[in-house]
């Protein structure tokens, strides 16, 4: 019983898109920092996720809003939620007229709608606990994005939401932070005709973003860094090779 009470009193963190990439790295970092971590993802079977007494994998598509909200409400009742990491994201790239309506809807729902809904569901708890809403945006939020118009727009919306949320909730002790990584070695670009360069100095690692989260949490209570941009030293991308015909796309 004492062990159960310890888990229930432990500060909890909710991370979306936790089954791989940035979400997995952030989840492991938060666990190492002593948080009870609830990671949401569609499939944990092919990942390096290691479930422990303090890391809990929850299989759930973030676009299943009813199921997602039911899960987070139950977590919030049983655990003091101090951190929400809005990380789940999807990317579709190319000429805008070539994007299907379904892909545009998926971009908006995954990258913008879901973070706003989750924040709404948890905000009263985060106010009570003077917690954090950490949103993983992108450098595309602050720049023009030919061949990524819709993706960049959703990330700009997420950054705008985070800034406004901080101004709205700061008096309650809530800290809203946007992290905007540049090219990162994840599977986000699986739908693109480009990938990170071969030079290790031309891309970020998921652990770099997790380290930024740790740095945010290390600041004293009365200090909040609202926006962090992470970039690799070099700016290089590489066109993918078409395996069917053996040349670059």
C-alpha positions as CSV (number, residue, x, y, z in Angstrom):
1,X,0.0,0.0,0.0
2,X,2.8,2.4,0.9
3,X,4.5,1.7,-2.5
4,X,1.2,2.4,-4.3
5,X,0.8,5.7,-2.5
6,X,4.3,6.7,-3.4
7,X,3.4,6.2,-7.1
8,X,0.2,8.1,-6.8
9,X,2.0,11.0,-5.1
10,X,4.8,11.1,-7.6
11,X,4.7,14.0,-10.1
12,X,3.3,12.8,-13.4
13,X,4.1,13.8,-17.0
14,X,2.0,13.0,-20.1
15,X,3.9,12.8,-23.4
16,X,2.2,12.3,-26.8
17,X,4.0,10.7,-29.7
18,X,6.1,8.8,-27.1
19,X,6.7,5.6,-29.0
20,X,9.7,6.9,-31.0
21,X,12.0,9.8,-31.8
22,X,11.7,13.0,-29.7
23,X,8.8,11.7,-27.6
24,X,10.6,8.5,-26.6
25,X,13.7,10.5,-25.7
26,X,11.8,13.1,-23.7
27,X,9.9,10.3,-21.9
28,X,13.1,8.6,-20.8
29,X,14.6,11.9,-19.7
30,X,11.5,12.7,-17.5
31,X,11.6,9.2,-16.0
32,X,15.3,9.7,-15.2
33,X,14.4,13.0,-13.5
34,X,11.9,11.2,-11.2
35,X,8.6,11.7,-13.0
36,X,5.8,9.1,-13.4
37,X,5.6,9.2,-17.2
38,X,2.5,8.3,-19.3
39,X,3.5,8.0,-22.9
40,X,0.9,7.9,-25.7
41,X,1.6,6.3,-29.0
42,X,0.0,4.2,-31.7
43,X,2.6,1.3,-31.7
44,X,5.3,0.6,-29.1
45,X,6.2,-2.8,-30.6
46,X,9.0,-1.5,-32.8
47,X,10.6,1.0,-30.5
48,X,13.2,1.3,-27.8
49,X,10.6,2.2,-25.3
50,X,11.3,0.4,-22.0
51,X,8.3,0.2,-19.7
52,X,9.1,0.3,-16.1
53,X,7.3,1.1,-12.8
54,X,7.6,4.8,-13.7
55,X,7.2,4.6,-17.5
56,X,3.8,3.6,-18.9
57,X,3.0,3.0,-22.5
58,X,-0.5,3.8,-23.5
59,X,-1.5,2.6,-27.0
60,X,-3.9,5.3,-28.4
61,X,-4.2,7.2,-31.6
62,X,-4.2,10.9,-30.7
63,X,-6.9,11.4,-33.3
64,X,-9.3,9.2,-31.3
65,X,-10.3,12.2,-29.2
66,X,-12.8,10.5,-27.0
67,X,-10.4,7.7,-26.0
68,X,-7.5,10.1,-25.6
69,X,-9.5,12.4,-23.3
70,X,-10.8,9.5,-21.2
71,X,-7.2,8.3,-20.7
72,X,-5.8,11.7,-19.6
73,X,-8.8,12.4,-17.3
74,X,-8.2,9.1,-15.6
75,X,-4.5,9.8,-15.2
76,X,-5.2,13.3,-13.8
77,X,-7.6,11.8,-11.2
78,X,-5.1,9.3,-10.0
79,X,-1.8,11.3,-10.3
80,X,-0.7,14.9,-9.9
81,X,0.0,15.9,-13.4
82,X,2.8,18.5,-13.6
83,X,3.9,18.3,-17.2
84,X,2.2,17.9,-20.6
85,X,4.4,17.5,-23.6
86,X,2.6,18.1,-26.8
87,X,4.9,16.2,-29.1
88,X,2.9,14.0,-31.5
89,X,3.2,15.3,-35.0
90,X,2.9,14.4,-38.6
91,X,4.5,15.9,-41.7
92,X,3.3,15.9,-45.4
93,X,5.4,17.8,-47.9
94,X,5.1,18.8,-51.5
95,X,3.2,21.3,-53.7
96,X,0.1,22.3,-51.8
97,X,-2.2,21.5,-54.6
98,X,-1.0,17.9,-54.5
99,X,-1.9,17.4,-50.8
100,X,-5.2,15.6,-50.4
101,X,-7.9,17.0,-48.1
102,X,-7.4,14.0,-45.8
103,X,-3.7,14.8,-45.4
104,X,-4.5,18.5,-44.6
105,X,-7.0,17.4,-42.0
106,X,-4.6,15.0,-40.5
107,X,-1.9,17.7,-40.3
108,X,-4.3,20.2,-38.5
109,X,-5.8,17.6,-36.2
110,X,-2.5,16.0,-35.1
111,X,-0.2,19.1,-34.9
112,X,-2.7,21.7,-33.7
113,X,-6.1,20.4,-32.6
114,X,-4.9,17.6,-30.4
115,X,-2.5,19.8,-28.4
116,X,-5.2,22.4,-27.8
117,X,-7.7,19.7,-26.6
118,X,-5.2,18.0,-24.3
119,X,-4.2,21.3,-22.8
120,X,-7.9,22.2,-22.2
121,X,-8.5,18.8,-20.5
122,X,-5.5,19.2,-18.2
123,X,-5.2,23.0,-17.6
124,X,-7.1,23.1,-14.3
125,X,-4.8,20.4,-13.0
126,X,-1.7,22.2,-14.3
127,X,-2.9,25.4,-12.6
128,X,-3.3,23.6,-9.4
129,X,0.2,22.1,-9.7
130,X,1.9,25.2,-11.3
131,X,2.9,22.8,-14.1
132,X,4.3,23.0,-17.6
133,X,2.8,22.8,-21.1
134,X,5.8,22.0,-23.4
135,X,4.9,22.1,-27.1
136,X,7.3,20.7,-29.7
137,X,6.9,23.0,-32.7
138,X,9.4,23.5,-35.5
139,X,11.7,26.1,-37.0
140,X,9.2,26.2,-39.8
141,X,6.8,28.0,-37.5
142,X,8.7,31.3,-38.0
143,X,9.6,31.1,-41.7
144,X,8.2,30.6,-45.2
145,X,7.8,27.0,-46.1
146,X,7.4,26.3,-49.8
147,X,6.6,22.6,-50.3
148,X,5.5,22.5,-46.6
149,X,2.9,25.3,-46.5
150,X,0.3,23.3,-44.4
151,X,2.9,21.7,-42.1
152,X,4.5,25.1,-41.3
153,X,1.1,26.7,-40.7
154,X,0.1,24.0,-38.1
155,X,3.4,24.5,-36.3
156,X,3.0,28.3,-36.4
157,X,-0.4,27.9,-34.9
158,X,1.0,25.7,-32.2
159,X,3.6,28.3,-31.3
160,X,1.0,31.0,-31.3
161,X,-1.3,29.0,-29.0
162,X,1.6,28.4,-26.6
163,X,2.5,32.1,-26.4
164,X,-1.1,33.1,-25.8
165,X,-1.6,30.3,-23.2
166,X,1.3,31.6,-21.2
167,X,0.0,35.1,-21.1
168,X,-3.4,33.7,-20.1
169,X,-2.3,31.2,-17.4
170,X,1.0,32.7,-16.1
171,X,-0.7,34.2,-13.1
172,X,-1.6,30.7,-12.0
173,X,2.0,29.5,-12.1
174,X,1.6,27.7,-15.4
175,X,4.6,27.7,-17.7
176,X,4.0,27.3,-21.4
177,X,7.1,26.7,-23.5
178,X,7.6,26.1,-27.2
179,X,10.6,24.2,-28.4
180,X,11.3,24.6,-32.1
181,X,13.8,22.1,-33.4
182,X,15.3,22.2,-36.9
183,X,16.0,19.0,-38.9
184,X,16.1,16.1,-36.4
185,X,17.0,12.5,-37.0
186,X,13.5,11.0,-36.6
187,X,10.9,9.4,-38.9
188,X,9.0,12.6,-39.3
189,X,10.4,12.9,-42.9
190,X,9.2,9.5,-44.0
191,X,6.6,11.2,-46.2
192,X,9.1,13.6,-47.7
193,X,11.5,13.4,-50.7
194,X,14.4,14.6,-48.5
195,X,16.1,13.6,-45.3
196,X,18.8,14.9,-43.0
197,X,22.3,15.1,-44.4
198,X,25.0,12.5,-43.8
199,X,27.1,15.0,-41.9
200,X,26.4,14.5,-38.1
201,X,26.6,18.3,-37.7
202,X,23.7,18.8,-40.1
203,X,20.9,17.4,-37.9
204,X,19.7,17.3,-34.3
205,X,19.2,14.1,-32.2
206,X,16.1,13.4,-30.2
207,X,18.2,13.5,-27.1
208,X,19.1,17.2,-27.9
209,X,15.4,18.1,-27.5
210,X,15.2,16.0,-24.3
211,X,18.1,17.9,-22.9
212,X,16.3,21.1,-23.7
213,X,13.3,19.9,-21.7
214,X,15.6,19.1,-18.8
215,X,17.1,22.6,-19.0
216,X,13.7,24.2,-18.9
217,X,12.7,22.2,-15.8
218,X,16.0,23.2,-14.1
219,X,15.1,26.9,-14.0
220,X,14.0,28.4,-10.7
221,X,10.3,28.7,-10.3
222,X,10.0,32.4,-11.0
223,X,11.9,32.2,-14.4
224,X,10.3,30.9,-17.6
225,X,11.9,30.6,-21.0
226,X,9.0,30.7,-23.4
227,X,10.7,29.9,-26.7
228,X,13.7,27.7,-27.5
229,X,15.0,27.2,-31.0
230,X,17.4,24.3,-31.6
231,X,19.5,24.2,-34.8
232,X,22.4,22.0,-35.9
233,X,25.7,23.7,-36.7
234,X,25.4,23.0,-40.5
235,X,22.4,23.5,-42.7
236,X,22.3,20.5,-45.1
237,X,19.5,18.2,-46.4
238,X,19.7,15.4,-48.8
239,X,17.4,14.2,-51.5
240,X,16.2,10.7,-51.0
241,X,17.2,8.0,-53.6
242,X,14.4,6.3,-55.5
243,X,15.1,2.7,-54.9
244,X,13.0,1.6,-57.8
245,X,15.0,3.4,-60.4
246,X,18.2,4.0,-58.6
247,X,18.4,7.8,-58.9
248,X,17.7,10.8,-56.7
249,X,14.2,12.1,-56.6
